[in-house]
């Protein structure tokens, strides 16, 4: 499972889960109680009862996998390739010359400029991770920083 990656089940994991639900449907057709189905398939009793209700209302099709959960990516595979290329070029190539740091906010802005699609900062972060990039947080200067004292300290060191 890829829960740590923010994903959910892999396609193989989804197929395995669906297989267990289909086995449960076969047992339900044989009039076996959900609590016994849970024991035979080594799943929770709660899951077995939920599956049983779905099966009664919609048959075997109700237990079929509905694919990956979550919202779909709003960028096409081709657009994702272009975005990865843009990120490889670096921030300076796209107007951020003060530092060479891709922040999630900058990537969200870049997506808006290049693809005319609005992404939230958290959505841009997830997209960056998906493409193998990690957003950086730019260094912030302390408001009370005394530049003259820092210069004296650097000379002394």
Phi, psi and omega in degrees: 000153183244032183301324180297332179275002181080018186261299191119214182276149172283166176305322178296317178297321178295319179296319179297315178298318180296322178300318178296318179295323179292323175297321177297319179300319178298319179292322178298322179296334178272010177066030177273136184292148180304323180296324178286323176301317179301316179294318182293321184265359179057050175237171180289151178297322179301314179299316181299318179293321177296316178298320181298317179295315177300317181297318179296321184279327186227005179073197183299324181300330180292340181263000179290151179295141178259013179086187182295145179276173179090173181281154180280151177293133182277352177262138178290163176304321178295318179295324177296320177298316179297318180299316179300320178295318178299318181294324177296327180294335179095161183296326183297326180294346183241017172105356179258090186265348184293331175202165181258058183236126173271111173263160179299324179296317179295320180294320177299319178295317179300317178299317178298317181292316187275326188242356180057042178231134180271126176239143174283166179297318180292323177295320177295323177298312180298320179295319178299315179299319179300326181272000178091014178252158174233132180289148178247150177261124181294148178292140179247141176271144178290137183297329184268010185298132179259099184299325181294317179294323179294318179298317179296318182296318180294324179292324182288334184280000000 
